[in-house]
Amino acid sequence: MKVSIRAGALDDAAAIAHVHVESWRTTYAGIMPDAYLASLDETLRAKLWSEWLSGEALVRVAEMHGSVVGFAHGGPNREHVETCDAELYSIYLLREAQNRGVGAALLQAMATALTERNFKSMAVWVLEQNRSRGFYEKTGARLATSRVIQVGGAKLMEVAYAWADLKALTTLA
C-alpha cells in the first residue's frame, strides 16, 4: 500500500483533527478515562489545528488513497529533556495505517524537516502505558526521563524518549 508524506496545510485541519481524535480513542482506550475520550470533539480540535497550521507549526501528513491517515507535529523543545533541542509534539495514525511503515515514514520526514532547520536532537513524551512505545525504541530512541501528568482527572505516568542524533533518523529504513 503506497503512502505519501507531505507538509501539512491549512486545508488539512479537519482531516488531522479526525486522525487526532480517532487515534486517541483507539490508542488510549483503557488507559485514559472513557468519559474523557468520549468527550473529544473533532470540531474543536480542527479549530486548534487551523490555528497551528496558520502559524509556524511544522506538520507532516501521511496520505493513503488520497486520505490523511496520520500526522507528525514537531518543533523546538518545549521542556528540557537532556540535551535535546527539538521535540516531536505528536505522531498519530489511524489504526488501519499502523504497522505498515507509515509511522517510520512520518518520523523520518519530521527528522528531515527539523534537521533542515538546524536542530540536532529530539525528544518525545509518551504515556508509559501506550502500547506503541516500542516504536520509538526500534527507531533508536532511548528512555530519558519521566513525569506524572493529569488527563481527564486521571494521573498518568509519561516518559520521554530521546534521539541524540536527529540526522540518523533522516535515513531511517
Protein Blocks (a to p, Z undefined) as FASTA:
>chain_A
ZZddddddfklmmmmmmmmmmmmmmmmgokacfklmmmpcfklmmmmmmmmmmmmbdcdd
ddeehiafbdcdddddfbdchjbfbdcfbacddfklgonlmmmmmmmmmmmmmmmnopab
dcddddfklmklmmmmmnopacfbdcdddeehiacdddddddfblmlmmmcZZ
